[in-house]
Amino acid sequence: MSSIYNTLYALPPPSPKRTQPMQILAVGISRSGTESLRTALHTLGYEHTHHGFDTILPPCSLQAIHALLNKKYTTHPAPSTAQKLSAADFDTVLGSSVGVTDLFAAEFATDLIAAYPDAKVILNVRRDREAWYKSMQQTMGYFDRNPVDWDWWRSWFCAELFWVRQTMGRGLMPRFFRGSFERNGLWVYEQHVAMIRGLGLGARLLEWSVEDGWAPLCRFLGRDVPDAEFPRGNPPAEWAGRIERTMVAYHRRAVRNMLLCLAGVVAFGAFLVRLWFVWSLSQTESHGNGNDKQGNSR
């Protein structure tokens, strides 16, 4: 089935080329200041830092991420390195980035840390776990529920929307949260933080939260503290507008494709009805001619 999906919903493969080494792996879970951290890293010169938003914007990399998930969970590690995923694998998504954050980085945290041994690691945390849980429920929780709704129907008629559903709703979210964020979110969060702390990364690791601001982050990275307030909250308006326009375009394409498919089905149905009508008429005429011949012979 996977090969069928990859053919039917094939996206142009992203082809980022690495021109700078990977420098920052921010492996905290979504809704732990990932967007603020991304913006801060850009301010400090680490541009571009990959975020979950990048997976949706063209060139959409969700199919490539789905392939990385499959390789992680369905293949054996290379005998020479005992690793399933290499820097070359990750560069299919991250090749144009010097940093990475959000759920992608959290899911592949140990793989990324091994693949990019010279990159610094930031464990971005949110100290109020209940606030984090509620924030996740209000945003990423949609993919945990993965409902059969109007968006689900449209996802079958647009490749990008298909991979949003497949990679997020049936890939990253259930894999990372052991089947259910609602049931397992809090303990998976604690386990993830403990796992990163237990890797023994020493000076390579900074545990940090948005409340800490610039000072520890800049000290860790060896950068001067900017004369600006630390970024907080939602992405910049330009960035948010670009995401909204992209999603609107995807949904319009899905509706257009649905209408085209419906028109095709109706046309094909009309063709079959006409074919049946012509066949029935020919059978009637044939039967009538047969009766006429029998009458003449008498």
N, C-alpha and C positions, 0 to 999 in steps of 0.2 A: 504493500500500500504506500509506503514511503516513497518508493521510486515513481509511482503514479503521481503522487502529489507534487514531487519535485519537477515532474515533466509538465503537468497541467498548470501549475502555479509558479513556473520558473520566473525568477527575476533576473535582470542583468547582474551578473556577479560583481560585487564591489572590488575594485582593484587598487586599493591604496598602496602607495610605495613608501617604505620607511626611509626617510632622509635624516631623521634625528633619532637617537636612542630613546627607548621608553624610560621615563624618569620617575613617575609617580603612580603608585597603585593604591588607590583609596578604597579599601575593601569593606567599608561599613555598608549596612543594609539600607535600601531605599528609605526615604523619609527620615534620614539621620543627618540632615544638613548637606545632602549630596549636591544640590543645586547651588547653595551658598558657597560650598567648597569649590565647585567647578569655576564659579565666577571669580572667586578669590585667587585660584591658581592662574587663571587667565590674566588677572591684574598683575600677578607676580612674574608673568612671562612664560608660563607653561601652557602655551596655546599651540595646538588644540588639546583640551582634556575631554575625553569621550564620556558622554552621559547617556542615560536611557533615551532622551529625546533624539539623540543622533541615530538610534536604531530605526526610528520611524521616518525621519526626513530623508529625501533622496540624497545619495543612492541608498535605498532601504537595505539594511544589512540583516534583517530578521531571519531570512532563509539561511544565511551563512552562520548565524548564531545557533539556529536549530541544528545545523550540521555539526557544530562544535559540541552541542549537548549529546547528540547521538554518538559522537566519537568518544566522549567522556564516559558514557554509561553503557555502551554496547561493544567496545573493543578492548583488546588487551594492550598493556603498555609495551613500548618498544623495549626489546631485550637489552639494548646497549645503554639505555638511560633510565629504565623503569618508569618513564613518563608517557602518558597517553597523548598529551598535547604539548606542542613546542611553540617557540616564538613565531615560527613560520605559520603555524596554524592560526594563532591569535592575530597575526598581522593581516590576515584576510579581512578582519574587522577593524583592527586598531592601527594599521600601518601608517596612517596619517596623523596619529595622536602621540603625544608625549606623556599623557596621563589618562587614567581611566577611573571612573567612579560609578556608583549606583548598583543595581541588583546584578548586572552582568559581572562586575568586579567581585561582588560578594559570592556569587555562585561559583566562580572559577578562582577564588582567592588563592588557594594553595597551588593550583596549576600556574597561575600568573606569577606568583612569587618564585616558583621554580624556573619558569620560562624566561623571566627577566631578572636575573640575579643581581644586577647592578641598580635596579630601581629602588627608590625609597618607598616604604609602606606606611600608609596612614590608616589607622583604625578609627574612623569617624563614628562616634557613638551619640546616642541621645539619652541623657540621664533619666528623663522622665519616661519610663517604659510604658506606662498606661497612655500617656499622650501620644507616644510613637504608635502604639497599637491602634488607637482611634484614628490617627492620621492615615495609617495604612488601610484600615477598613474603608475609609471614605474615598480612597483613591485606587490603590492596587487591589483592594478587596474585590473589585469587579471581576478581575481575572481569576480570583480564587473561586468565586461563585460560578463563573463561566456559563451564564444562563443562555437558554435557547430563546433568544429574543430577536427583534428586528435587526439588530447589529449582527447577530449570528447568521441570519439568512443572507444579509448583504456580504458577509465575509466569504461566501462561496462564489461571489461574482466579481471579486477584485483581488488580485494576487497579493497586494500589500496588506489588505485587511485580513486575508486568509492567514498570512504569516504572523500578523499581530496576534490573532486568536491562537494559532498553533504554537507559536514560540512562547507567548506569555501565559495564556490560559491552560495550555496542555504541556508546557515545557518548564520554563523558569520557575513560575510560582509553585506548582505542585512538587517539582523536584526539590526546590530549596526548603519548602515548608512541610516536607514529608507528607504530602497529600492534602493538607488543609491548613491554610493560614489561620482561619478562625479558631481551630482547635489547638494548633501547635505553635502559633506565631511567637508567643512570649518565651516559651522554653527554647525554641530554635534560635531566637535572638541571643539569649544568654549563652547557649552552647556555642554559637558562632563567635561571640566575643571571647569566650574562654579558649576556644580553639586557636584563634589568632594570637592571643597572649601566650599560649603554650608552645608556640613554634620556636621560641628562643631566638628571636631576630635581633635582640639587643638594641644597639644604637641605630639600627636600620628601621626601627618601628617608632612611630609616634601615635599615642592614643590621644584623641582630641575631640572636642565638641564645639559647636558654633559659639557657645557661651565663652569659650576660651579666647576667641578673637584672633587678632593678627600675631601677637607676640610669640607664643610657643610655635606657631606654624612657621613664622619667618625665621626664628632661631633654628628650628629643625632643618629648614631648607637653605639656610645661609643667605637669606635675602633681607634687605632693608624693609622696615615696617612702612607701608604706604601712608601718606597723609590723606587718608580717606576712611570713612566709616566702613566697618566690615559688612559685606553684603549679607542680607537676610531675606528670607521669604521666597516668593515666586520668581520665575525667570524674568529677565528684562522684557518690556512690552514688545520690542521688535522680535525677540526670539519666540515669545508666546504667540504672537500674531502669525509668525511663519509656521509654527506647528498647527495652529488652527486652520490656516489656509490649506495646508497639506492634507489634513484629515478631511476637510470639506471636499477637496478634489477627489480623494479616494472614495468617499461615499457617493459622490455624484457619478463617478465612473462605475461603481457597483450598481447603482440604480439604472444607469444607461444599459449596462450589460444584462441586467435582469430583464429589461424591456425588450432588448434585442433577442434574448433567448425565448421570451414569451411569444414574441412575434414569429420567431422561427418555428416554435411548437405549434402555434395556431396555423401557420402556413402549411406545415407538414400535415397537420390534421386535416386541413381543407383538401390537400392533395390526396390523402388516403380516402376521404369521403367521395371525392370526385372519381377516383379510381374504382372504388366500390360501386358507385352509381353507373359508370360506364360498363363495368363487368356485369352488373345486374341487368342492364338494358340489353346487352349482347346476349345474355342467357335467355332473357324473355323473348327476344327476337328469334333466337335459335329454336326455342321451344315452340314458338308460333309457327315457324317455317316447317318444323317437323310435323305438326298437326295438320298443316295444309297439305303436305305431301301424302300423309295417310288418307286424308279425305279424297284427294284426287285419285289415289290408287283404287279406292272403292268404287 
